């Protein structure tokens, strides 16, 4: 299913664009529109996550298929991306929680940091996609089920 990485990457790009729009809207005092756009950004990011986890479980992760001498750089980059994505996701959940609980001062302080982390997460995610599926041909994939049960 080679189209799944493309679709999931599109959802990350959409989420980052929506976060940027939400940031703009709040700067203009358009709080109701900001809320709607940020919820849409969160849904887009969640859609990415569901697709990614499903693909990982049933199909597997694609290994780096580029030159062997690039492997160490790719691995370091992936670790950086995973840390950003995990941090961005956690910050995103906390930021949303604060907004829905109407703890606006804390939300206002955390939101810009969350947004910047998410922008870098999206950018590095697109770079991972390009390295695995566009610039180089991806390596092999093994589903979690095959890895555990064989076959």
C-alpha positions in Angstrom: 0.0 0.0 0.0 2.5 2.6 -1.2 -0.1 5.4 -1.1 -0.5 5.3 2.7 2.7 7.2 3.5 1.7 9.9 1.1 -1.7 10.2 2.6 -0.5 10.3 6.1 2.2 12.9 5.2 -0.5 15.1 3.6 -2.4 15.0 7.0 0.7 16.3 8.8 1.2 19.1 6.3 -2.5 20.0 6.7 -2.2 20.0 10.4 0.8 22.4 10.3 -0.9 24.7 7.9 -4.0 24.8 10.1 -1.8 25.5 13.2 -0.3 28.5 11.3 -3.8 29.7 10.3 -4.9 29.3 14.0 -1.9 31.3 15.2 -2.8 34.1 12.8 -6.5 34.0 13.8 -5.7 34.3 17.5 -3.3 37.2 16.8 -6.3 39.0 15.2 -8.6 38.3 18.2 -10.7 35.9 16.2 -11.0 33.3 19.1 -14.0 31.3 17.8 -12.4 30.8 14.4 -9.0 30.0 16.2 -10.7 27.3 18.2 -12.3 25.7 15.1 -9.1 25.7 13.1 -7.0 24.3 16.0 -9.5 21.5 16.5 -9.3 20.7 12.8 -5.5 20.8 13.1 -5.7 18.3 16.0 -8.0 16.0 14.1 -5.7 16.1 11.1 -2.7 15.2 13.4 -4.8 12.4 15.0 -5.7 11.1 11.5 -2.0 11.0 10.7 -1.3 9.2 13.9 -4.0 6.6 13.3 -2.8 5.9 9.8 0.8 5.7 10.9 0.1 3.3 13.8 -2.2 1.2 11.6 0.4 1.0 8.9 3.2 0.2 11.4 1.1 -2.6 12.9 -0.2 -4.2 9.8 2.4 -3.4 7.1 5.5 -2.3 9.1 7.8 0.6 9.0 9.9 1.1 5.9 13.6 0.9 6.5 16.0 3.4 5.0 16.9 2.4 1.4 19.5 5.0 0.7 23.3 4.6 0.6 24.8 2.7 3.5 27.1 5.7 4.3 24.0 7.8 4.9 22.4 5.4 7.3 23.9 6.8 10.5 22.8 10.4 9.5 19.3 9.1 8.7 19.1 7.3 12.0 20.2 10.4 14.0 17.7 12.5 12.0 14.9 10.0 12.8 15.7 10.0 16.5 15.5 13.8 16.4 12.2 13.6 14.5 10.7 11.0 16.9 11.7 13.2 19.9 10.1 16.2 18.3 6.9 14.3 17.3 6.5 12.8 20.8 7.1 16.2 22.5 4.8 18.0 20.0 2.1 15.4 20.5 2.3 15.7 24.3 2.4 19.5 24.2 -0.5 19.5 21.8 -2.6 17.4 24.1 -1.8 19.6 27.1 -2.4 22.8 25.1 -5.8 21.5 23.9 -6.7 20.4 27.4 -5.8 23.9 28.8 -8.0 25.5 26.1 -11.0 23.3 26.7 -10.7 23.7 30.5 -10.6 27.5 29.9 -7.2 27.9 31.5 -6.5 30.5 28.9 -3.4 32.1 30.5 -1.6 28.8 30.6 -2.8 27.9 27.2 -1.6 31.3 25.8 1.9 30.7 27.3 2.2 27.1 26.1 0.6 27.5 22.7 3.4 29.3 20.8 6.0 26.7 22.0 3.6 23.9 21.0 3.1 25.4 17.6 6.8 25.9 16.9 7.6 22.3 18.0 4.8 21.1 15.7 6.1 23.1 12.7 9.5 21.4 13.1 7.8 18.0 13.6 5.9 18.5 10.3 9.0 19.7 8.4 11.2 16.8 9.7 8.3 14.4 8.9 8.1 15.6 5.3 11.9 15.2 5.0 11.6 11.6 6.4 8.9 10.9 3.8 11.1 12.4 1.0 14.1 10.3 2.1 12.1 7.1 2.3 9.8 7.3 -0.7 11.0 10.0 -3.1 14.8 10.6 -3.0 15.6 6.9 -2.3 13.7 3.7 -2.7 12.5 2.5 0.7 13.9 -0.6 2.2 11.9 -3.6 3.4 8.9 -3.6 5.8 7.8 -6.2 8.2 4.5 -6.0 10.1 4.4 -6.3 13.8 2.4 -9.6 13.5 5.0 -11.1 11.1 7.8 -9.9 13.3 6.2 -11.6 16.4 4.6 -14.7 14.9 6.8 -15.2 11.8 5.6 -15.9 8.3 
